[in-house]
Amino acid sequence: MKRRAFAKVNIFLKITGTRGAYHTIASRFMRVDTLHDTLYFIPNRSGKFLIEGDFACETFQNTIYKAYKALLEATKSEELEAFFYKNGVGVEKRIPAFAGLGGGSSDAATFLHMCNETLGLGLSVEELVKIGLEVGADVPFFLYGYKSANVKGVGEIVEEFDEDPLAIETFTPQIEISTPAVYKEYRKNFFAPITKEEERTWLTLSSKEVLQTKEPLEANDLFAPALKLYGELEKSRKKGWFFSGSGSSFFRAV
């Protein structure tokens, strides 16, 4: 079994408020069909949970491992635990890390679907979403499998948006950006949540309209704090290209 884990871009990302230590958002996620990782199961004789792929992090930090632990905690499945004594996860990694393209979240969501199908766990999408939220805020979008969706709250509200997908081109500078640092900078120096009325307006715009009528700094509330923290981003940005998530990737419709 091989499964593709697609990238995403944030056509827009607006902050709507806070929920404890977290920020709530209104965002349009769009799947990028031309950029994906590939996941598959491999034999495992290591005696521990095995992930093979081009990852810079340790196994315990990997979103796939976190998804495994969350799934095991939720299901208490002995079959799941036994399966990964004999099998590991291979990943052909194409989505850049620390890039705002959701690679880690997409990998985690794809892994959860693969486990659910292979082991016959019988979990609904909603049950998988609850587990996925333990791993990361972007995981639910990938679990639903929509090509375009409005994402709200802290990522748990995902509503399919009916529109023709755009052909998206991305480029990712070699700049490793910390999402927590960008959000911290936003709250400290850029905090200006949009109103409910503004949120409704953004959520009804098509992605094409956003890219044709809005400026990159206007479309993504995290762009300005990212630019302040990472000055080298200024040298990388190109006219007409938008900023995805907390970065460092830029994108445009082609």
ROKOLRO-127670 format. One record per residue (C-alpha): residue in three letters; x, y, z. Coordinates in steps of 0.001 Angstrom, whole numbers, padded with zeros to 6 digits, always signed. Layout:
BEGIN
ALAXYZ/...
***
This chain:
BEGIN
MET+000000+000000+000000/LYS+001312+003423-000998/ARG-000538+006617-000143/ARG+000173+010169-001227/ALA+000297+012886+001421/PHE-000444+016156-000358/ALA+000834+019622+000550/LYS-001466+022591+001177/VAL-001262+026354+000996/ASN-003161+028944+002990/ILE-004848+031140+000386/PHE-005530+033478+003287/LEU-004966+033200+007027/LYS-006692+035663+009340/ILE-006574+035680+013134/THR-010016+035868+014731/GLY-009042+035831+018423/THR-007469+033659+021093/ARG-008400+030536+023003/GLY-006105+030254+025995/ALA-002558+030042+024688/TYR-003805+029369+021133/HIS-004922+031691+018359/THR-008174+031062+016511/ILE-008150+031472+012761/ALA-010253+031813+009650/SER-008331+030378+006737/ARG-008753+028886+003276/PHE-006707+025734+002849/MET-006137+024477-000688/ARG-004558+021149-001520/VAL-001547+021209-003822/ASP-001879+018177-006062/THR+001542+018624-007659/LEU+003472+018310-004382/HIS+003227+015312-002086/ASP+005088+012864+000131/THR+004501+009133-000319/LEU+003980+006789+002642/TYR+004168+002988+002697/PHE+004784+000212+005189/ILE+008172-001541+005322/PRO+009536-004569+007230/ASN+010837-003691+010679/ARG+013410-005718+012599/SER+014724-002844+014708/GLY+012757-003650+017853/LYS+011378-000110+017990/PHE+009002+002134+016045/LEU+010691+002685+012694/ILE+010394+005608+010275/GLU+012668+005698+007234/GLY+012853+008948+005294/ASP+014658+012248+004936/PHE+013757+013758+008298/ALA+015864+016140+010364/CYS+014017+015373+013609/GLU+014255+012441+016001/THR+011595+009726+015782/PHE+009824+010883+018958/GLN+009441+014365+017415/ASN+008037+013086+014119/THR+004338+013701+013472/ILE+003933+010125+012219/TYR+005178+008774+015541/LYS+002951+011236+017414/ALA-000001+010044+015324/TYR+000843+006437+016187/LYS+000960+007207+019917/ALA-002321+009162+019758/LEU-003999+006362+017794/LEU-002756+003732+020222/GLU-003956+005766+023191/ALA-007395+006232+021613/THR-007938+002637+020476/LYS-005861+000575+022921/SER-005484-001753+019922/GLU-003174-004712+020524/GLU-003264-005405+016778/LEU-001942-001900+016093/GLU+000910-002320+018558/ALA+001773-005777+017217/PHE+001713-004533+013611/PHE+004431-001960+014285/TYR+006679-004497+015995/LYS+007009-006088+012560/ASN+006406-003116+010271/GLY+007748+000393+009947/VAL+006853+003436+007861/GLY+008757+004472+004762/VAL+008404+008038+003526/GLU+009477+009498+000207/LYS+009811+013079+001393/ARG+009185+015843-001139/ILE+007346+018496+000884/PRO+009926+020788+002524/ALA+009942+020962+006332/PHE+009267+024193+008252/ALA+007690+025557+005088/GLY+004033+026334+005844/LEU+002946+023612+003414/GLY+001617+021158+006004/GLY+003977+018291+005218/GLY+004137+016917+008749/SER+000382+017231+009250/SER-000344+015591+005902/ASP+002006+012712+006729/ALA+000255+012205+010076/ALA-003219+012241+008505/THR-002201+009830+005757/PHE-000644+007501+008332/LEU-003873+007498+010382/HIS-005937+006600+007314/MET-003504+003825+006381/CYS-003641+002312+009871/ASN-007430+002552+009988/GLU-007780+000749+006645/THR-004988-001817+007025/LEU-005912-002890+010537/GLY-009679-002557+010150/LEU-009972-000235+013139/GLY-013377+000988+011941/LEU-012852+004602+012968/SER-014989+007303+011368/VAL-013429+010435+009910/GLU-014723+012411+012887/GLU-013041+009989+015274/LEU-009800+010260+013306/VAL-010078+014061+013423/LYS-010327+014001+017209/ILE-007164+011877+017319/GLY-005447+014032+014682/LEU-005980+017207+016706/GLU-003728+015686+019365/VAL-000951+015751+016758/GLY-001426+019145+015132/ALA-003942+021833+014195/ASP-003650+021238+010432/VAL-004177+017458+010587/PRO-008014+017563+010399/PHE-007952+019293+006989/PHE-005886+016472+005521/LEU-008028+013801+007168/TYR-011164+015136+005483/GLY-009460+015016+002095/TYR-011059+018175+000706/LYS-009368+020003-002161/SER-010448+023358-000738/ALA-011875+024161+002682/ASN-012538+026943+005140/VAL-010741+026137+008378/LYS-011744+027834+011630/GLY-011221+027663+015383/VAL-007830+026163+016152/GLY-008109+023910+013093/GLU-010908+021631+014283/ILE-013652+023221+012147/VAL-013185+022209+008518/GLU-015878+023057+005972/GLU-015511+022084+002331/PHE-015461+025125+000007/ASP-017031+024515-003382/GLU-014691+025902-006013/ASP-012473+024714-008842/PRO-008993+023942-007493/LEU-006255+026260-008685/ALA-002968+025125-010195/ILE-000531+026201-007489/GLU+003198+026842-007878/THR+005341+027060-004739/PHE+008887+027968-003844/THR+010516+027548-000445/PRO+013572+029571+000600/GLN+016140+027800+002779/ILE+014848+029546+005899/GLU+013753+027447+008885/ILE+010867+029266+010548/SER+009477+028568+014001/THR+005670+028684+013978/PRO+005449+029277+017781/ALA+007902+032187+017450/VAL+005850+033789+014663/TYR+002604+033490+016633/LYS+004329+034920+019717/GLU+005562+037886+017705/TYR+002099+038367+016229/ARG+000485+038482+019666/LYS+003141+040809+021026/ASN+003382+043393+018235/PHE+000733+042765+015556/PHE-002349+041585+017441/ALA-005429+042782+015525/PRO-008097+040051+015187/ILE-010671+040527+012461/THR-014346+041051+013286/LYS-017091+038473+012734/GLU-018316+040457+009734/GLU-014829+040559+008217/GLU-014491+036823+008848/ARG-017724+036113+006964/THR-016495+038217+004035/TRP-013168+036413+003777/LEU-014783+032989+004019/THR-017143+033690+001108/LEU-014462+034900-001308/SER-013223+032377-003833/SER-009528+031595-003735/LYS-009153+033116-007184/GLU-010755+036355-005962/VAL-008403+036499-002977/LEU-005302+036089-005119/GLN-006549+038644-007653/THR-007778+041364-005278/LYS-005721+041108-002068/GLU-002099+041888-001258/PRO+000080+039167+000332/LEU+000485+041095+003601/GLU-003283+041629+003777/ALA-004101+037982+003103/ASN-001883+036455+005779/ASP-001733+037954+009279/LEU+001443+035969+010027/PHE+003438+037395+007126/ALA+004326+040699+008846/PRO+005568+039093+012101/ALA+007501+036502+010069/LEU+009182+039279+008083/LYS+010126+041050+011313/LEU+011665+037923+012831/TYR+013307+036622+009661/GLY+014706+039532+007678/GLU+016037+037222+004983/LEU+012434+036571+003915/GLU+012352+040064+002437/LYS+015101+039090+000001/SER+013204+035948-001003/ARG+009750+037375-001626/LYS+008662+038052-005195/LYS+005969+040404-006426/GLY+002616+038677-006761/TRP+003573+035668-004630/PHE+001636+034936-001433/PHE+002896+033578+001909/SER+001616+030229+003207/GLY+000936+029616+006891/SER+003766+030853+009073/GLY+006185+030239+006190/SER+008663+030051+004734/SER+006995+029071+001435/PHE+005550+031416-001158/PHE+002978+030481-003780/ARG+000969+031735-006714/ALA-001730+030443-009047/VAL-000510+029566-012532/
***
